[in-house]
Amino acid sequence: MIEHRRNPCELEIDLFCHGVRMDVSCCIAADGRPVARTRAGLGSGLELIIPGDLKDLWVNVPVEEDFVRSSPYLLSKLGGNYKVSDARNGEVYPVRLPVEPDWYEGITPAGTRMREVGVLQGTYLGIYVSNSCMYWYREPAKNCRFCTTGFNVGVNEVAEKSVDDVVAIALRAKEESGVTFVHFNTGYQNGRGLQQIAPYVKAVKERVGALIGVQAVPPARDDGLWQYDWLRDLGADHFSFCYEFHTPEVFAELLPGKAETVGQGAFFRAMEYCQARMPKGACSGEIIAGIEPIEATLKAIDYITGVGAFPTVCIFRPVVGSDMEHYPSPRYEDMLLVMRHMYRACRRAGIPIGVAPNIEVSLIVNPDDAQYLVPRTAAFHLDRLWLRFVKLMAQPHFRRAMRAQPVRGDLQLPERMASNQAAGPA
């Protein structure tokens, strides 16, 4: 039995690790966002908001995985309000369900339901721009072992997404849901993932106006890194690098496609290249906690913050249908240690966490979520004051970045692209 009441971030971590069972009183279809499997499947849980005095936390809670059946947490509804109850000690936590936006049922110019092109994950708009990851189509398949992209793209979301459709959705998401950040990602596309994302970046920056993030398998060779400069000229504000596991042996075993086509070092080189040319914290390194030894995850966090990027730490989820669906969910105590270390590492490195406006990622414990995990000393409050000052000073920059405006880049690929492609995927 646990002896104390969880604070908001402790509850967030515990919900990631245990999931939540749903009482018959719940009416998710009417009150919340739909539970849907899109992209890699990691957002296939229930979106909840945990209120707190420092900030409210957004969390995508597992509800369908096998391990959830033994969860101590039960979600129920009483008098129009939702609560999560912990059977171990009787504690009850108020939560909110974010509503499904009206635009989810809107129709794109091509006649597709908007929810089949882009979805809200927390407060940002996520769009997988291309056909399913090519790792799924090798013999034998080389897909990342925790992923279900090959089952979702073309089924729960359309495989081909036109630029006009994406612009239409981004406009409505910005106007009706207050979206400030649009994130484009893709699986492995035979070395052309960054090129496939480029038209969407330019169109949304020029026709909508938003902060734009890009995530794709990086070039295998250093002579392809210039593509990140090209994407910045087209309007990209952020790059994320999903290398998942810091231990080379675990990387090779669980990410066989990435190991075979580009190697772990490609992610490190690309992240270091981009972060060196961008403001501190404009890039992120994405890792999964709960599979490799905790010491390796802590080293990954220190490496990522050491190059000036911020760590995006996902708590492993044994997604239904994935190769690892029967792998155990991580221990709460281990994840608590990881997230506390993440927060302290960000602050030691001076990473300006929580500064960008209205970006809450529900799939992870955001670095500033973890401020609940450290003592509220005088130094803690001074640090919060400093972050508020940085946020205030950054407001003019973000306002400019979120205005629809012409970009300086051109979609026509520079001559060096032709020469690089002649030599093989970059």
C-alpha positions in Angstrom: 0.0 0.0 0.0 1.3 3.5 -0.8 1.3 5.8 2.2 1.0 9.3 0.7 -1.2 11.1 -1.8 0.5 11.5 -5.2 1.2 15.0 -6.4 0.2 15.8 -10.1 3.4 14.5 -11.7 3.6 11.5 -9.5 0.1 10.6 -10.5 0.9 11.3 -14.2 3.9 8.8 -14.0 1.9 6.2 -12.1 -0.9 6.4 -14.7 1.6 5.9 -17.5 2.9 2.8 -15.7 -0.4 1.3 -14.6 -3.0 2.7 -16.9 -6.6 3.3 -15.8 -9.7 1.1 -15.7 -13.0 2.8 -16.7 -16.1 2.6 -14.6 -19.5 2.1 -16.3 -20.4 5.7 -15.3 -17.9 7.0 -17.8 -19.2 8.4 -21.1 -16.0 9.0 -23.0 -17.7 9.2 -26.4 -19.7 12.2 -25.3 -17.3 13.9 -22.8 -13.8 13.4 -24.2 -11.6 12.8 -27.1 -11.8 9.4 -28.9 -9.3 6.6 -28.2 -7.8 6.0 -31.6 -4.7 4.3 -32.9 -2.8 6.5 -35.2 0.9 6.9 -36.2 3.1 4.7 -34.0 0.2 3.8 -31.7 1.8 5.4 -28.6 -1.1 7.9 -28.4 -3.7 5.2 -28.3 -4.9 5.9 -24.7 -7.3 8.3 -23.1 -6.5 12.0 -22.9 -6.8 13.4 -19.4 -5.9 16.6 -17.7 -4.6 16.5 -14.1 -5.0 19.9 -12.4 -2.2 21.3 -10.3 -1.1 24.5 -8.6 2.1 24.9 -10.7 0.5 23.8 -14.0 -2.1 21.4 -15.3 -0.6 18.2 -16.7 -1.8 16.5 -19.9 -1.5 12.7 -20.0 -2.5 10.1 -22.6 -3.3 7.2 -20.2 -3.2 3.5 -21.4 -6.7 2.0 -21.2 -6.6 -1.0 -23.7 -3.4 -2.7 -23.0 -3.3 -6.0 -21.1 -1.6 -4.6 -18.0 -4.4 -2.1 -17.4 -6.7 -4.9 -16.1 -4.7 -5.0 -12.9 -4.4 -1.2 -12.5 -5.2 0.2 -9.0 -6.7 3.2 -10.7 -10.4 3.6 -11.7 -11.8 6.5 -13.7 -15.5 7.3 -12.8 -17.9 10.1 -13.3 -20.1 11.6 -10.6 -22.4 14.6 -11.0 -20.8 15.6 -14.3 -17.2 15.5 -12.9 -14.5 12.9 -13.5 -12.2 11.5 -10.8 -9.5 8.8 -10.6 -9.6 6.6 -7.5 -6.6 4.6 -6.2 -7.7 1.3 -4.7 -4.5 1.0 -2.7 -5.2 3.8 -0.3 -8.6 5.3 -1.2 -7.2 8.5 -2.5 -9.4 10.3 -5.1 -8.0 12.7 -7.7 -10.1 15.1 -9.7 -9.3 15.1 -13.5 -10.8 16.6 -16.6 -11.4 15.2 -20.0 -10.5 17.5 -22.9 -13.4 17.6 -25.3 -13.3 16.3 -28.9 -12.9 19.4 -31.2 -15.7 20.0 -33.7 -13.2 20.1 -36.5 -12.5 16.3 -36.0 -15.7 15.6 -38.0 -14.9 18.3 -40.6 -14.3 17.3 -44.2 -11.1 18.2 -46.0 -11.0 19.6 -49.5 -10.3 16.0 -50.7 -13.3 14.7 -48.9 -11.6 13.0 -45.9 -12.6 13.3 -42.3 -10.1 15.7 -40.7 -9.5 13.3 -37.7 -8.1 10.8 -40.3 -5.4 13.3 -41.3 -4.3 15.0 -38.1 -5.0 14.6 -34.3 -4.5 16.5 -31.2 -2.1 14.9 -28.7 -2.2 17.2 -25.7 -2.5 20.7 -27.1 -0.4 20.2 -30.3 -1.5 19.0 -33.8 0.3 15.8 -34.9 0.4 14.8 -38.6 2.1 11.7 -40.1 2.7 12.9 -43.6 3.5 9.8 -45.7 2.8 6.2 -46.3 3.7 3.8 -43.6 7.3 3.3 -42.5 9.3 1.3 -45.1 10.8 -0.8 -42.4 7.5 -2.7 -42.3 7.9 -3.8 -45.9 11.3 -5.6 -45.7 11.6 -9.3 -45.5 11.9 -10.0 -42.6 10.3 -6.8 -41.3 12.7 -4.4 -39.7 10.1 -2.2 -37.8 10.9 -0.8 -34.4 9.6 -3.5 -32.0 7.4 -1.2 -29.9 5.7 0.4 -32.9 2.4 -0.3 -34.8 2.6 2.3 -37.6 2.3 -0.5 -40.2 -1.1 -1.4 -38.8 -2.5 2.2 -38.4 -1.5 4.3 -41.4 -4.0 3.7 -44.2 -6.5 2.2 -41.7 -7.1 4.6 -38.8 -5.7 7.5 -40.7 -5.4 8.0 -44.5 -2.0 7.1 -46.0 -1.8 10.0 -48.4 -2.3 13.5 -47.0 -2.4 16.4 -49.5 -0.9 19.7 -48.6 -4.3 21.5 -49.0 -5.9 19.0 -46.6 -3.2 19.6 -44.0 -3.5 23.4 -44.4 -7.2 23.2 -43.9 -6.9 21.2 -40.7 -4.1 23.3 -39.3 -6.2 26.4 -39.9 -9.2 25.0 -38.0 -7.0 23.6 -35.2 -5.4 27.0 -34.8 -8.7 28.9 -34.8 -10.9 26.5 -32.8 -8.4 24.6 -30.5 -5.8 27.3 -30.0 -3.0 25.2 -31.5 0.3 26.9 -31.7 2.5 23.9 -32.6 2.1 21.6 -35.7 4.4 18.5 -35.6 5.2 16.6 -38.8 6.7 13.1 -38.6 7.2 10.2 -40.9 8.7 6.7 -40.7 11.7 5.6 -42.8 11.1 6.6 -46.4 14.3 5.2 -48.0 16.3 8.3 -47.1 13.7 10.9 -48.4 11.7 11.5 -45.3 12.9 15.1 -44.8 12.1 15.9 -48.4 8.6 14.5 -48.1 7.9 16.7 -45.1 9.2 19.9 -46.7 6.1 21.0 -48.7 3.9 20.7 -45.6 6.3 22.8 -43.6 6.4 25.6 -46.1 2.6 25.6 -46.7 1.7 25.7 -43.0 4.2 28.4 -42.2 3.0 30.6 -45.1 -0.7 29.9 -45.2 -1.5 29.2 -41.5 1.2 30.5 -39.2 2.4 28.2 -36.4 5.5 26.8 -34.7 6.5 23.8 -36.7 8.3 20.6 -35.6 9.9 18.0 -37.8 10.8 14.4 -37.0 12.2 11.9 -39.5 15.0 9.3 -39.7 18.1 11.4 -40.2 20.5 11.2 -43.2 22.8 8.3 -43.0 25.7 10.4 -44.2 27.0 13.8 -42.9 26.7 15.2 -46.4 22.9 15.1 -46.1 22.7 17.2 -43.0 22.3 20.4 -45.0 18.6 19.3 -45.4 18.0 20.6 -41.9 19.2 24.1 -42.9 16.9 23.9 -46.0 13.9 23.0 -43.8 14.7 25.8 -41.4 14.6 28.2 -44.4 11.2 26.7 -45.3 9.8 27.4 -41.8 10.8 24.6 -39.4 11.3 25.8 -35.8 12.1 22.5 -34.1 13.7 19.1 -34.9 13.3 16.0 -32.8 15.5 12.9 -33.1 14.0 9.6 -32.0 16.9 7.3 -31.2 14.9 5.7 -28.4 17.7 3.7 -26.7 21.2 4.9 -25.5 22.7 1.4 -25.2 24.0 0.4 -28.7 23.1 -3.2 -28.2 19.5 -2.4 -27.3 19.2 0.1 -30.1 20.3 -2.6 -32.6 18.0 -5.3 -31.2 14.8 -3.2 -30.9 15.3 -0.8 -33.8 16.7 -3.2 -36.5 15.7 -1.0 -39.4 17.3 2.1 -38.0 20.4 0.1 -37.1 20.7 -1.3 -40.6 20.0 1.8 -42.6 21.5 4.7 -40.7 22.9 3.6 -37.4 22.6 5.1 -33.9 25.4 7.6 -34.7 23.4 9.3 -37.4 20.9 10.5 -34.7 23.7 11.9 -32.6 25.3 13.7 -35.5 22.1 15.2 -36.7 21.0 16.4 -33.3 24.4 18.0 -32.6 24.5 19.6 -36.0 21.0 21.2 -35.7 21.3 22.2 -32.0 24.6 23.9 -32.7 22.8 26.2 -35.3 19.6 26.8 -33.3 18.6 28.4 -30.0 19.1 26.3 -26.9 16.2 23.8 -26.5 15.1 24.1 -30.2 15.9 20.4 -30.7 15.0 17.4 -28.7 16.3 13.9 -28.3 13.5 11.3 -27.8 14.1 8.2 -25.7 12.1 5.5 -24.2 12.4 4.7 -20.5 11.7 1.4 -19.0 13.4 -1.1 -21.3 17.2 -0.6 -21.0 18.9 -0.2 -17.7 17.9 3.0 -15.9 21.6 4.0 -15.8 21.6 4.1 -19.6 18.5 6.3 -19.6 20.1 8.8 -17.2 23.2 8.9 -19.4 20.9 9.6 -22.4 19.3 12.5 -20.6 22.7 13.9 -19.7 23.9 13.6 -23.2 20.9 15.3 -24.7 20.9 18.2 -22.3 24.7 18.4 -22.7 24.4 19.3 -26.4 21.8 22.0 -25.5 18.7 20.0 -26.5 15.8 18.9 -24.3 15.0 15.3 -23.5 11.7 13.9 -24.6 11.3 10.9 -22.4 8.5 8.4 -23.2 7.5 5.9 -20.6 7.4 2.5 -22.4 4.0 1.4 -23.4 3.4 -2.2 -24.5 1.0 -1.2 -27.3 -1.5 -3.8 -28.4 -0.4 -5.4 -31.7 3.2 -4.5 -31.4 6.0 -7.0 -31.1 6.5 -5.9 -27.5 2.8 -5.9 -26.4 3.5 -8.5 -23.7 6.6 -6.8 -22.3 6.0 -5.6 -18.8 5.1 -1.9 -18.1 7.9 -0.1 -16.2 8.1 0.3 -12.4 6.7 3.6 -11.1 9.7 4.0 -8.7 12.2 3.7 -11.6 10.3 6.2 -13.8 10.0 8.6 -10.8 13.8 8.6 -10.6 14.2 9.2 -14.4 11.8 12.1 -14.5 13.3 13.8 -11.5 16.7 13.5 -13.1 15.3 14.9 -16.4 14.1 18.0 -14.7 17.4 18.6 -12.8 19.5 17.9 -15.9 17.5 20.5 -17.9 17.9 23.1 -15.2 21.6 22.4 -14.8 22.1 22.9 -18.6 19.9 26.0 -18.6 17.4 24.5 -21.0 14.4 27.0 -21.2 11.7 24.4 -20.5 8.0 25.4 -20.6 8.7 28.7 -22.4 6.9 28.1 -25.8 3.2 29.0 -25.7 0.5 26.4 -25.2 2.6 23.3 -26.0 1.6 20.4 -23.8 2.6 16.9 -25.1 0.3 14.2 -23.6 2.5 11.3 -24.6 5.4 12.1 -22.3 6.2 13.6 -19.0 7.1 17.1 -20.2 10.3 18.4 -18.6 8.5 21.2 -16.8 5.8 18.7 -15.5 8.6 17.3 -13.4 9.0 20.5 -11.4 6.5 18.8 -9.0 9.2 16.2 -8.2 11.7 18.5 -6.5 11.6 20.4 -3.2 10.2 23.9 -3.4 13.2 25.6 -2.0 14.1 29.3 -2.4 16.4 28.2 -5.3 13.4 26.5 -6.9 11.2 29.6 -6.8 14.1 31.8 -8.1 14.5 29.4 -11.0 10.8 29.7 -11.7 11.0 33.4 -11.7 13.9 33.2 -14.2 11.9 30.9 -16.5 8.9 33.4 -16.3 11.3 36.2 -17.4 12.6 34.1 -20.3 9.1 33.3 -21.4 8.1 37.0 -21.3 11.2 38.0 -23.3 10.5 35.2 -25.8 6.9 36.3 -26.5 7.6 38.7 -29.4 9.7 35.9 -31.1 6.9 33.4 -30.8 4.3 35.9 -32.0 6.3 36.5 -35.1 6.9 32.8 -35.6 3.2 32.1 -35.5 2.2 34.6 -38.1 1.4 33.4 -41.6 4.3 34.8 -43.6 6.4 34.1 -46.7 9.5 31.9 -46.1 12.9 32.5 -47.6 13.4 28.9 -48.7 12.4 27.3 -52.0 11.0 23.8 -52.5 13.3 23.3 -55.5 16.1 21.1 -54.2 19.6 22.6 -54.4 22.0 21.1 -56.9 23.8 19.1 -54.2 20.7 17.1 -53.6 20.9 15.6 -57.1 24.6 14.7 -56.6 23.9 13.1 -53.1 21.0 11.1 -54.4 23.1 9.8 -57.3 25.4 8.4 -54.6 22.6 6.8 -52.6 20.2 7.8 -49.8 21.4 10.7 -47.7 
